[in-house]
Amino acid sequence: MSQGLIIGITLVTLIGVMIVLMGSLVWHIRSVRRAGPTPGLWRTFGLSLAFCGLFFLTWLAQGIAEWGSYRAEQRDHGADATLSGYIVEFGQSTLENWQSEFLQLFSFVVLSALLIHRDSAESKDSDERMEEKIDKIAKRLDELDAANITH
């Protein structure tokens, strides 16, 4: 495979993933704001915007650190550090990180939907137990109301 094709695939993948993620955030913000008045962009979407900012900040830091590492490695091998070589190196490390994180998140979501860990907020038993407790409280309130009406 040629270097140009590898660079192209890397860039398309990185930019494509970023467009999908950022596009879905913007789409959600617009749809919520169209649905009715919101208290403000930062108040309503602060967590998402903060994580988005942290993501880009750490991605930039990774890029700077990766450039230093790539340049030192090229110097050790007596080669010149090129932008095309760096893009491939940076793309590989970024995609490896994303792949492991997506796999971890995907497995967590799937397994927490299928398995139970009693009293865990992520486990499917939490909602069932909560509904059961609410039903007990409602039944007890009905009994108290019936007792107060008869007296």
Buried (B, 14 or more C-beta within 10 A) or exposed (E): EEEEEBBEEBEEBBEEBEEEEEEEBEEEBEEEEEEEEEEEEEEBBEEEBEEBEEEEEEBEEBBEEBBEBBBEEBEEEEEEBEEEBBBBBBBEBBBEEEEEEEEEEEEEEEEBEEEEEEEEEEBBBBEEEEEEEEEEEEEEEEEEEEEEEEE
